[in-house]
Amino acid sequence: IKNTVIGILKAASKAEFKLEEVLRPKNLSLQQFNVLRILRDRDNKISNLNTIQARMIYKMSNTSRLIDKLIDKKLVKRSLCKENRRKVEIIITGTGISLLSELDEKIENAEKEILNPLDNQSQKRLRKLLNKINLIKQ
């Protein structure tokens, strides 16, 4: 059992490294990239910290700090909700969408390279197995 978990962690580490190679020239961390993809996938719907946090890969990430860094880079913007001033609304900017569009093909190629050792059937089986592990409550 121990070797299986170690194998999962090693594979995840290699995948992260490969993706970080693509993001590094754009001065973007994997967590920041994850936030941008979450916001883009919301199709211009306004999000808040809770919405983003719930979809994060790394649940322990400091989402507020990530958002602040993305604001500094002009990739997202934040405003106070008009109906509830305690609520903060977050939306991706045009610059953020452009950056993601620029990265899409590079990320897709990195993902293909990561999965290259597996044929389509093996990838489907792996996804199914990983989904079972992902159902475990944190």
C-alpha positions in Angstrom: 0.0 0.0 0.0 2.7 2.4 1.0 4.5 2.1 -2.4 1.2 2.8 -4.2 0.7 6.1 -2.4 4.4 7.0 -2.9 3.9 6.2 -6.6 0.9 8.5 -6.8 2.9 11.3 -5.1 5.9 10.9 -7.4 3.7 10.9 -10.5 1.9 14.0 -9.2 5.2 15.7 -8.5 6.5 15.0 -12.1 3.2 16.3 -13.5 3.5 19.5 -11.5 7.1 20.0 -12.5 6.2 19.7 -16.2 3.3 22.1 -15.9 5.4 24.6 -13.9 7.9 24.6 -16.7 5.2 26.0 -19.0 4.0 28.6 -16.5 7.4 29.8 -15.2 8.2 32.1 -18.2 4.9 33.8 -17.6 5.7 34.3 -13.9 2.7 32.2 -12.9 2.5 29.5 -10.2 0.4 26.4 -10.7 -2.0 27.6 -8.0 -2.4 31.0 -9.6 -3.0 29.3 -13.0 -5.6 27.1 -11.3 -7.5 30.2 -10.0 -7.4 31.7 -13.5 -8.8 28.6 -15.0 -11.6 28.4 -12.4 -12.6 32.0 -13.1 -12.5 31.5 -16.9 -14.6 28.4 -16.6 -17.3 30.4 -14.8 -18.0 32.2 -18.1 -17.9 35.8 -16.6 -20.0 34.8 -13.7 -18.9 36.7 -10.6 -17.1 34.5 -8.1 -16.2 34.9 -4.5 -13.4 33.4 -2.4 -15.6 30.5 -1.3 -16.5 29.6 -4.8 -12.8 29.6 -5.9 -11.6 27.8 -2.8 -14.2 25.0 -3.3 -12.8 24.3 -6.8 -9.1 24.6 -5.9 -6.8 21.6 -6.4 -4.8 22.6 -3.3 -7.5 23.2 -0.7 -4.9 24.5 1.8 -3.8 27.3 -0.6 -4.2 30.8 0.8 -6.7 31.9 -1.8 -6.8 35.5 -0.6 -3.0 35.8 -1.2 -3.3 34.2 -4.6 -6.0 36.6 -5.6 -3.9 39.6 -4.4 -1.0 38.4 -6.5 -3.3 38.0 -9.6 -4.7 41.5 -9.0 -1.2 42.9 -8.8 -0.6 41.3 -12.2 -3.9 42.7 -13.5 -5.2 39.2 -14.3 -8.2 39.4 -12.0 -10.2 42.2 -10.4 -12.0 42.4 -7.1 -14.9 44.6 -6.0 -17.3 44.7 -3.1 -20.8 43.2 -3.7 -23.4 46.0 -3.9 -26.0 43.9 -2.0 -23.7 42.7 0.7 -20.6 44.9 1.4 -18.9 42.1 3.4 -18.9 39.9 0.2 -16.0 40.3 -2.2 -16.6 39.6 -5.9 -13.8 38.4 -8.2 -13.7 38.2 -12.0 -11.0 37.4 -14.5 -9.8 40.4 -16.7 -9.3 40.4 -20.4 -5.6 40.3 -19.7 -6.1 37.1 -17.7 -8.2 35.5 -20.4 -5.6 36.4 -23.0 -2.8 34.9 -20.9 -4.8 31.7 -20.6 -5.5 31.6 -24.3 -1.8 32.0 -24.9 -1.0 29.1 -22.5 -3.8 26.7 -23.6 -1.9 24.9 -26.3 1.3 24.8 -24.3 -0.5 23.3 -21.3 -2.3 20.8 -23.5 1.0 19.7 -25.0 2.6 19.3 -21.5 -0.4 17.2 -20.4 -0.1 15.0 -23.5 3.6 14.6 -22.7 2.8 13.6 -19.1 0.3 11.1 -20.2 2.3 9.8 -23.2 3.3 6.5 -21.5 -0.4 5.6 -21.2 -2.7 4.6 -24.1 -6.3 6.0 -24.1 -7.7 2.9 -22.4 -5.1 3.2 -19.6 -5.8 6.9 -19.2 -9.5 6.2 -18.7 -8.8 3.5 -16.2 -6.4 5.8 -14.3 -9.0 8.6 -14.3 -11.6 6.2 -12.9 -9.3 5.0 -10.2 -8.2 8.5 -9.2 -11.8 9.6 -9.1 -12.4 6.9 -6.5 -9.5 8.2 -4.4 -10.8 11.8 -4.8 -14.1 10.9 -3.3 -12.4 10.5 0.1 -13.4 13.4 2.4 -10.7 15.7 3.5 
